[in-house]
Amino acid sequence: MNYKVEGAIRRNKKNFTIFIILWIILSIVFVMPISYAITNATIDGQFMFGKFIEEIADAFANIATAIGKTFTPEYIGTYGSTLFKFTIVYAIFVLVGLIKTAPKHEFTDIEHGSSDWSKNGEQYRVLSDKKGIILAQNNYLPLDKRGNVNVLVVGRIRFW
């Protein structure tokens, strides 16, 4: 099970920065106007949905005003609670995305059939790194090798 968590973290290292930047942008551009509209739509402790629709349209039309007024004492409490709820929903979406990118088994993303099986030039006891029949990048089957030097070529040859 540990390989799933490590694999998800390894696959999404670059995405964590994107997740944080997106959260900051959305908390400013999306949550602040909504909290501004919620505060203006609450009259005598009663939330008015019709007033909310009018206020949210006005808040997104004049987004700079809504963002500026959000930091006043009248609006900051609503912004805090709205931001907390948004953060929970956002974290759930990020968690679902991380779970979806977790490897299915231990051998996910391990290349099979590459020369990565050897370490520190160990493959050059059998192969050559200079000349011969090309097998892979920097791996050649030497022609002066004793024994079997048969090569199976998989693929197609195109003639134009």
N, C-alpha and C positions, 0 to 999 in steps of 0.2 A: 504494500500500500504506500510505503514511503517513496517509491520510485514515481508514483503518480504526482505527488506533491512537488517533488524535485523537478520532474519533467515539466509540469505546468509552470513553475517559477522560471525554469531555464528558457522555455519557449516564449514567455511573456515579459522578460526583463525590460525590453524596450517599451512595451505597452504600458508598464506601470507609470512611467512618466507621462504618457499620453492620457491615462486615466485621471491622474492628478490635475493636469492642466485643463482637461475637459470639465472636471468637477468644479474647478475655480471659475472657469468661464460661465458655466451654467448657473452657478450660485450667484453670480453677479447679474448676468443678462436675463436669466429666466426666473430665479427665485425672488430677487428683489422686487421686480414689478408685481409678481403675484402676491407677495406679502403686503406691498403697498395697497393693492386692490382689495385684499382681504380686510385690512384695517379700515379703509374707507367704506367698505360695504357693511361693516359691523356698526349698527346703530343701536345704542342703549343695550348692548350685550346681545343683540339679536342679529344673526347673519342674514342679509338680504341677497338672495341669489341674482335677482334682476339687476340690482345695484352693482353687484360684483361683476357681471358681464359688461356693464357700461364702464366701470372703473378699470377693468383689465384692458379693455380696448384703448382707453385713454392712457393707461400706464405704458403700454407697448408703443403707442404713438409718440409719447413724450418720455422716452426711457431715461433720459438724463435727469429729468425732474424726479422721476420715481426713485432712481438710484440715490440721488442726493437727499431726498426726504426720508429714505429708509434708515439713515443713521441718526435721526432725531429720536428723542426719548419716546415719543408717541408710537413710533413704528418699529423700534428695535426689538421689542419683545415678540411681536408677531413674526419678524424676520428670523429670530433665533429658533422659534418652534417650527416654522416652515422649513428652514434650512436643515434642522434635525430630521424631520420627516423625509425630506428630499434625499439626504445623505443615506438614510436607511434603505430607501428604494434603490438608489444608485449603487450602494454596496451589494445589494442582492443581485442586480444585473451584472455587476463586475464579477461576483462570485460564480454566477451561472456561466459566464463567459470563460472563466478560468477552469471550471469543471469540464466544459465542452472541449477545451484544448488539452486536457490531461491525456497522457499517453494511455493507450488501451492495454498494453502489456510492456514488459521490461525491455523488449527488443525493438520497440518503436524507434524510428529514426537512426537505427544502426545500419550502415551500408553493408550489404553482403557482396562478396566478390571483389573487394577492393584490395589495394596493397597496404591498407591500414593495419593489417594483421601483424605486421612486423615492426620492430622498434630498432632505432639506431642503425639502419643499414643492414639489418639481418637478412633481408631478402637478397642481397647481392652475393651471398654465398652460392645461390642457385642462379640468380639473374645477373644481368649486367646493367650498369647505369649509363653506358657510353654508346654501345652499338649492338646491332643484331636485329631480330624481328621485334617490331614494336608490340608490346603487350598493353602498356599503360604509360602515363606520363612518367618519364624517368625510369621506366622498367622495360628492359629489352631481354629477349631470349638469345643468348650468345650462340653464334653459328659454329664456333669451335668447341662446343661443349661435348663431352663424351656421353653417350647414351641416347635416349630418346629425345628428339627435338621436334616431334610432331606438334603442330599447332592447329587447333580447331577454331575457325573463324565463324562467328555467329553474326548474321546480318545479311544485307543484300548489297549487291554490286550494281551500280547504275551506269548504264552506258548512254551517252547523249549523242 
